[in-house]
Amino acid sequence: MRHFIIAKLKDSSTRDSLKEPVQKLFDEALKIDGVTAVDVHVCNTPFANRYDLMIEMTMEESALEAYNVSEMHQTWKREYGPLLEAKTIFDCE
């Protein structure tokens, strides 16, 4: 399955500087059995109605629960959650 986290930052001017540390954090998810790919994408348009970051993960459906309770995911919520204005989670095949 593909798991997307689409995030709007409170301060969009920081999105480029966050790409590398967010990618590094999410690369830790590759240690979870069934997670096979992680890519962080940064929005390339300056419009206020756009979201800033999209994290795309490829994983077996069975890996989703392990991801949800992982220390890496808790770090994402703890360290980056306060920077977010909004987020959308989307799963698909």
Steps between C-alpha positions, in 0.01 A plus 500: 500500500596864476469721807507877454537770766425840349594786732436873507752685712417797718799673337533394136835678469659212693390223265823476301712485814282222645529263205834347601429449873152360427646265238765388748237435767271308265791294365492341847165347399689283251611294802137395552427164341283560193593865438684509167525866395473851641514825302448856623375750244495879539238717332651707221240776479467797735119514517352533849233237434760226439631244747877504554628144545389161379647188652443195283557155648470163331425215737315177549161566657609290796785747571264791563431406863872454575567839341221666704649385832868544400732736684572669167130584456478627859800725431329635187188589699693644796761705310316600184138498615530848656624636165192381311193705426327199346567151367321245289565127504413301188547128438454320169620204294 
